[in-house]
Amino acid sequence: MNNDSNAKAYWSATLGLLTKVLVIWFLVSYGAGILFAPLLNQISLGGYPLGFWFAQQGSIYVFIALIFWYARKMGQIDRKFGMQED
């Protein structure tokens, strides 16, 4: 692979990962906290409606998990394309 096609493939993989992270972030923050809250509120978690729990606590846990997952996957992409920092 030449340098130009390697750079394009790298950015394609990076943008694909970023798209996945943003979709998950949107679904958890806006979807679970607002759009699907009435449906989720029929389920209780720790004595609180699940929609409320996602809006107040669950989204924070998912965001933290997303940070670590993104860092791990980005490291894999960097190594795959030879872009890792030494």
ZALOFI-865321 format. One record per atom (N, C-alpha, C, O): x, y, z. Coordinates in steps of 0.02 Angstrom, whole numbers, plus 32768, in hexadecimal, padded with zeros to 4 digits. Example, Ala and Ser with C-alpha at 12.3 -4.5 7.8 and 13.67 -1.06 7.14 Angstrom:
82947EE48186/82677F1F8186/82947F5B8186/82C87F5A81A7/82827F908162/82AC7FCB8165/82858002818A/829E80398192/
This chain:
802A7FC58000/800080008000/802C803E8000/805B80448028/801D806C7FD3/804680A97FD3/803080D7800B/7FFD80CA802C/8055810B8017/804A8137804F/8006815A804C/7FE58162807F/7FF1816F8010/7FB281938009/7F7781648017/7F488178803A/7F7881287FFD/7F4180FA8009/7F4180E28052/7F0C80D4806E/7F7C80DD8071/7F8080CB80B8/7F60810280E3/7F3C80F48113/7F6D814080D2/7F50817880F7/7F04817A80EF/7EE08187811F/7EEC816D80B2/7EA4816C80A6/7E83813380CD/7E4D813D80EA/7EA280F980CD/7E8680C080F2/7E8680CE813D/7E5780BB8160/7EBB80EE8155/7EC08100819C/7E87812F81AF/7E65812381E1/7E7D81648188/7E4981938198/7E0481758190/7DD5818881B5/7DFC81488161/7DBC81258159/7DAC80FB8197/7D7480FC81B0/7DDE80D781B0/7DD580AF81EC/7DC880DC8229/7D9E80CC8253/7DEC8113822D/7DE381428265/7D9D81608264/7D7C81648298/7D868176822A/7D4381938224/7D0D81608230/7CD88170824C/7D198121821C/7CE980EC822A/7CE180E18275/7CA980D9828E/7D1980E08299/7D1780D882E2/7CF481148302/7CCB810B832F/7D05814F82EC/7CE6818B8307/7C9A818B82FC/7C7481A08328/7C85817582C2/7C3E817082B3/7C1B814082E3/7BE5815082FD/7C3A810782EF/7C1D80D6831F/7C1780F48364/7BE380EC8385/7C4B8116837B/7C4A813483BE/7C13816983C3/7BEF816B83F4/7C0D81938390/7BDA81C78392/7B9381AB838F/7B6681C783AF/7B8981768369/7B4681578366/7B34813983AB/7AFC814283C2/7B63811683CA/7B5780FA840C/7B498132843E/7B1A812F8466/7B728167843B/7B6981A08468/7B2481BF845F/7B0381CE8491/7B0F81C88421/7ACD81E58413/7A9581B8842D/7A6781D0844E/7A9A8177841F/7A6581498434/7A5E81478480/7A278143849A/7A96814884A2/7A94814584EB/7A7C81878509/7A5081878535/7A9981BE84F4/7A8781FE8513/7A42821784FE/7A1882268528/7A37821B84BE/79F7823584A5/79C2820084A2/7988820B84B5/79D581C58489/79A5818F8482/798B817484C4/7950817884D2/79B8815984ED/79A3813B852D/798B816F855F/795E81628586/79AA81AA855E/799881DD858F/79598205857D/7938821F85AA/79488209853C/791082348527/78DE820D84FC/78A38206850F/78F481F484C2/78C581D68493/78A4819684AD/7868818D84A7/78CC816A84CA/78B3812984E0/78A48128852B/789680F38547/78A78162854C/789E81658595/7859814A85AA/7856812385DA/7822815C8589/77E2814185A0/77E080F4859C/77C480D485C9/77FD80D88569/77FF808E8563/782D80708598/781B803F85B8/7868808E85A0/7898807585D1/7881807F8619/789480588645/785780B18626/783F80BE866A/781180878684/7802808686BF/77FB805B8659/77D38022866F/77FE7FEE8693/77E37FC286B5/78407FF3868B/786F7FC686AC/78907FED86E4/789F802886DD/789B7FCC871C/78B87FED8756/78FE7FD18763/790A7F94875D/792D7FFD8774/79727FE98785/7985800B87C6/798B804987C8/798E7FE487FA/799F8001883B/7969802D8857/7977805C887D/792B801F8846/78F380478860/78E380848836/78B480A98846/790980918801/78FD80CB87D6/78E980B48791/78FF807F877A/78BF80DA876E/78AD80C98729/78EC80C986FD/791780F48705/78F1809886D1/792D808F86A8/793C80CC867C/797780DD8673/790A80EC8660/791581288637/793581608660/796381818649/791C8169869D/793A819B86CA/7981818786DC/79AE81B286DD/798D814786E9/79D0813086FB/7A01813D86C3/7A39815486CF/79ED812E8684/7A19813C864B/7A2881868645/7A6081998637/79F581AF864E/79FF81F78647/7A2E8212867D/7A5382418671/7A2C81F586B9/7A52821086F1/7A9481EB86FD/7AC6820C870D/7A9681A986F7/7AD181828709/7AEC815886CF/7B28815886C2/7AC0813586AE/7AD58105867B/7AFD81238643/7B2D8105862B/7AE9815E862D/7B0D817E85F6/7B55818E860A/7B82818A85E0/7B6081A08648/7BA481AE865F/7BCF8170865B/7C0881728644/7BB381388673/7BD880F88670/7BE880E48628/7C1E80CD8619/7BB780ED85FC/7BC280DC85B5/7BF6810A8597/7C2080F38570/7BF5814A85A7/7C268179858C/7C6D816785A2/7C9B816A857A/7C75815485E1/7CB7814085FA/7CCE810185D6/7D0880FC85C2/7CA180D185CE/7CB2809385AA/7CC480A38561/7CF280858546/7CA180D28542/7CB080E684FE/7CF5810484F8/7D1880F984C6/7D0A812B8529/7D4D81498527/7D8281128525/7DB0811584FC/7D7C80E18551/7DAE80AB8553/7DAB80808515/7DDF806B84FB/7D6D807184FD/7D66804984C0/7D83806D8484/7DA5804F845B/7D7680AE847E/7D9180D68447/7DDD80D78449/7DFE80CF8416/7DFA80E18484/7E4380E3848A/7E6280A08476/7E95809F8453/7E438069848B/7E5D80268479/7E58801A842D/7E888004840E/7E1E80298411/7E14801F83C9/7E3F804E83A0/7E59803A836B/7E48808B83B7/7E7380BA8392/7EBB80A38393/7EDF80AA8362/7ED1808783CC/7F14806A83D0/7F1D8031839F/7F52802A837F/7EEA80078397/7EED7FD08367/7EF17FEB8320/7F177FD182F7/7ECA801E8311/7ECB803C82CE/7F10805B82C1/7F2C8052828B/7F2B807E82F2/7F6D809D82EB/7FA2806882DC/7FCC807182B0/7FA180318301/7FD27FFB82F6/7FC97FDA82B2/7FF97FCA8290/7F8B7FD1829E/7F7D7FB1825E/7F997FD98223/7FB27FBD81F3/7F96801B8228/7FAD804681F2/7FF2806581FE/8008809081D8/801380508233/805680698241/805780B28257/808880D5824A/802480C88278/8020810E828E/8029811682D9/8020814C82F3/803B80E082FC/804080E38345/807A8110835B/80AB81198337/8071812B8396/80A6815583B3/80D7812783D7/80C280F583F6/8116813783D4/8148810D83F5/81548124843C/817D8106845F/
